[in-house]
Amino acid sequence: MADPRDVLTGPLGRLALARATLDRQAELRLDEPAVAAAWSNPDTRVLVVAEGRALVLDELDPVVLQSPDAPLARLVLLSSLDAPEGDRYFLGRDEAGRAYFAVPAEALPGRQDADARPASLREVGMLLSDRDAGLLTHAVALEYWHRSHRFCPRCGHATELAASGHVRRCGQCGTEHYPRTDAAVIMSVTDADDRLLLGRQAAWDAHRYSVLAGFVEPGESLEAAVAREVREEAGLTVTQVEYLGSQPWPFPCSLMLGFRAKVDDPERVRADGDELQEVRWFSRAELAAAIESGEVVPSGRVSIARALIEDWFGDEWSVPPGI
């Protein structure tokens, strides 16, 4: 039987924050007795999150590290008996039937293991197992949404958690509010010579370059958003768009939708001076040399931007360790 995770793998491969393995079992979220029974089960595991961070343990087992695909870090998960008081987000069950919850906290709990350290999803998302990456991505997205949506936008009354952490309900007007997800397109832009366009924002480090991206506007298709963002940020006309894959990006609440985009007017390239301060065309040899010299620092491995660059570069992609 094929691994169901392979069915969800597109041209960009298994993206770091899109590797969730749990069955979310959304049908149970309104079944309070079932959720309560799952919480009281001694096998249940709980992830504590505080402002986007959780406790992790670096994997130092030499036997595990011999496998190139082994996780380099793992989440610290508690039993429900040891979990702190607070709201409970039901995250789902694994193949063995074990339930997982997240509990938001003002601060992470005392470290029962001296080697445990607090880490953000950006830091360790690429290092975690498929299960742990999915757990932390789901929990961080919910935690931010609940912290920032405590009041009803219709009447201003305080809202309350419902549906095991996946709804907030207004006690005054009864309106239900659902977690916000902002769609954003991100694209590898190439020309007729198969050069890649990279840009740099003023707020980034001096040598940080990445592919172009932007949010989808109301009433706009994804393809139209790709063309508009490339035109606005770099002055180029998109002639072809190809969808490649998506990845949640809960910083704070985006869903990144990755594309290839081709243009036929590369000589017209110019940075808009607002979103981007600089844009540059690179051949594969030029980009490899720029990365090797430190002139260009590519996007981090946890991002879909890095996957898009690697997809364009092909099998010869190689960067110095740590980049």
Secondary structure, DSSP 8 states (H G I E B T S, - for coil): ---HHHHT-BTTBS-GGG---SB--GGGTT-HHHHHHHHH-TT-EEEEEBTTEEEEEE---HHHHTSTTS-SEEE--EETTTS-SS--EEEEE-TT--EEEEEE-SS----SSTT-EEEEHHHHTTTS-HHHHHHHHHHHHHHHHHHH--B-TTT--BEEEEGGGTEEEETTT--EE----EEEEEEEEE-TT--EEEEE-TTS-TTB-B-EEEE--TT--HHHHHHHHHHHHH---EEEEEEEEEEEETTTTEEEEEEEEEES-GGG----SSS-SEEEEE-HHHHHHHHHHTS-B---TTSHHHHHHHHHH-TT----TT-
